[in-house]
Amino acid sequence: MKQWMKLCLAGVNHHDPLGRRDLKQWLRKLNDKNAGPPAFVAVEYDEDRFGRIIAQRERFRGLLQGQWHSLSSAELDILESSLAYEGDTHREIFSDVEILWVDIGPAESRNTIDIDKYAELRLNLYVERSGGQWPGSIDRLSELIRAATKQGIDNLDRSKRFAQQIQNRAAKSGGDWAIVITGSAHTRNTPGSMRSLLEDADFTCEVDILWSA
């Protein structure tokens, strides 16, 4: 029996400083071609952890400014808003749509980073990938981050949980399409990925990978 809901999957790079720009462009295209808003937007976060990360955006801006004094206000705006952009970019296009937080479950099943040092960890990543020097532009920093990003799935159990959360929500009434925003590995057509599990459950998945190495 076919599922009635179409799923539009965005495969993102969590660390890409230009991820917010690319995701926003993709969301605008979906808004233009679909009649009415999505039933929900699924994001790869737990609501509490997401809140703790975005509370660090202002600190992240200060860290960036301290590391690279030449950054303009416009560049700092872009970099600041890139922190955890996958969780709230959609609000700029679909402001009142339900958010489905798919990364819930036992704490040991999630990424084991120090969530309260997220800003420092992201800065360290950028410094490492750029060799310590500002690479000249955010576009170049984005290229360096993309080139160094692994594309495989580290934890298939997480992909399985994401698919189950989406299936559970889709089983409820309301809407005929939805948006799913996760790391690109979960959206690839590989055994055990979130996408493959959703397609096995007879969902129609329209997939766009929003970055390339």
C-alpha positions in Angstrom: 0.0 0.0 0.0 1.4 3.3 -1.1 2.0 6.1 1.4 0.2 9.3 0.5 2.8 11.8 1.6 5.6 13.1 -0.7 8.9 13.7 1.2 11.3 16.4 -0.1 14.7 15.5 1.3 17.6 18.0 1.6 21.0 16.5 2.1 23.1 19.1 3.8 26.7 19.6 5.1 26.3 20.5 8.7 29.5 22.5 8.8 29.2 24.4 5.5 29.4 28.2 6.2 27.2 28.7 3.1 24.7 26.0 4.0 22.1 28.5 5.1 22.2 30.3 1.8 21.9 27.1 -0.3 19.2 25.6 2.0 17.1 28.8 1.8 17.3 28.8 -2.0 16.1 25.2 -2.1 13.2 26.0 0.3 12.1 28.9 -1.8 11.9 26.6 -4.9 9.8 24.2 -2.9 7.5 27.0 -1.8 7.0 28.1 -5.4 6.2 24.7 -6.8 4.0 23.2 -4.1 0.4 24.3 -3.3 0.4 25.2 0.3 2.9 24.7 3.1 4.4 21.3 4.1 2.7 19.2 6.8 5.9 19.4 8.8 9.7 20.1 8.5 11.8 17.3 10.0 15.3 18.4 11.3 18.2 16.5 12.6 18.1 17.8 16.1 16.7 17.3 19.5 14.8 20.5 20.5 16.8 21.1 23.7 20.2 20.5 22.1 19.3 22.8 19.2 18.3 25.6 21.7 21.6 25.2 23.5 23.5 25.5 20.2 21.8 28.6 18.7 22.3 30.3 22.1 26.0 30.3 21.2 25.7 32.2 17.9 26.6 35.5 19.5 29.6 33.9 21.2 30.6 32.3 17.9 30.6 35.7 16.2 33.0 37.0 18.9 35.3 34.0 18.5 35.5 34.5 14.8 36.2 38.2 15.1 39.0 37.4 17.6 40.5 34.8 15.3 40.2 36.8 12.0 40.2 40.5 12.6 39.7 41.3 8.9 36.2 39.8 8.7 33.5 42.4 7.7 30.2 42.7 9.5 28.4 41.1 6.6 30.8 38.1 6.7 30.3 37.8 10.4 26.5 37.8 9.9 26.8 34.9 7.5 29.1 32.9 9.6 27.2 33.5 12.8 23.9 32.4 11.3 25.5 29.3 9.9 25.8 27.7 13.3 23.0 25.0 13.4 21.4 26.6 10.3 19.8 23.3 9.4 17.4 23.7 12.4 15.8 27.1 11.7 16.5 28.2 8.1 13.1 26.9 7.1 11.4 29.4 9.4 12.4 32.2 7.0 10.1 30.6 4.4 7.6 28.5 6.4 7.3 30.4 9.6 4.4 28.5 11.2 5.0 25.0 10.1 5.3 22.2 12.7 8.9 21.1 13.4 9.6 17.4 13.8 12.7 16.9 15.9 14.0 13.5 14.7 17.2 13.2 16.7 15.6 12.1 19.9 16.3 8.9 21.9 19.0 7.7 24.3 21.8 10.2 24.9 24.4 7.5 24.0 22.9 7.2 20.5 23.8 10.8 19.6 27.0 12.5 18.6 29.2 12.6 21.7 30.5 16.2 21.4 30.4 18.7 24.2 27.3 20.6 23.1 28.0 23.6 25.3 31.3 24.1 23.5 29.8 23.9 20.1 30.9 27.4 19.1 34.5 26.7 20.0 34.5 23.3 18.2 33.2 24.9 15.0 35.8 27.6 15.1 38.5 25.0 15.7 37.3 23.1 12.7 37.4 26.2 10.5 40.9 27.1 11.7 42.1 23.6 11.1 40.7 23.4 7.6 42.1 26.8 6.6 45.5 26.2 8.1 44.9 29.0 10.6 44.8 31.8 8.1 41.6 33.4 6.8 41.3 31.8 3.3 40.2 35.1 1.7 36.5 34.5 1.4 33.6 32.5 2.8 33.3 30.8 -0.6 36.8 29.5 -0.2 36.2 28.4 3.4 33.1 26.6 2.2 35.2 24.8 -0.5 37.7 23.7 2.2 35.0 22.4 4.5 33.2 20.5 1.7 36.4 18.9 0.5 37.3 17.5 3.9 33.8 16.2 4.8 33.2 12.5 5.0 30.1 11.3 3.1 29.4 8.0 4.8 27.0 7.1 7.6 28.7 6.6 10.9 25.7 5.3 12.7 22.9 3.4 10.8 20.9 3.2 14.0 20.4 7.0 13.9 19.2 6.8 10.3 16.8 4.1 11.3 15.4 6.2 14.1 15.0 9.2 11.8 13.0 7.2 9.4 10.8 5.8 12.1 10.1 9.3 13.5 9.1 10.5 10.1 6.9 7.4 9.4 5.1 7.9 12.8 4.4 11.5 12.0 3.3 10.9 8.5 0.8 8.3 9.7 -1.1 11.2 11.3 -3.6 13.3 9.3 -2.8 16.6 7.7 -0.9 17.6 4.5 0.3 15.7 1.5 3.9 16.7 1.5 6.7 17.3 4.0 10.3 18.5 4.2 13.2 16.5 5.7 16.6 18.2 6.4 19.4 16.0 7.5 23.1 15.4 6.8 23.5 14.2 3.2 24.6 10.7 4.2 21.1 10.0 5.5 19.6 11.0 2.1 21.7 8.9 -0.1 20.5 5.7 -1.8 22.6 3.3 0.2 21.5 0.3 2.3 20.2 1.2 5.7 20.1 5.0 5.1 17.0 7.0 6.2 16.1 7.5 2.6 16.3 3.9 1.6 14.2 2.9 4.6 11.5 5.5 3.8 11.4 4.4 0.2 11.1 0.8 1.3 8.1 2.0 3.3 6.6 3.3 0.0 7.2 7.0 0.5 7.9 9.0 -2.6 11.2 10.8 -1.8 12.5 13.7 -3.9 16.1 14.2 -2.9 18.5 17.1 -3.4 22.1 17.0 -2.2 22.8 20.7 -1.5 26.6 20.4 -1.6 29.3 18.5 -3.3 33.0 17.9 -2.4 
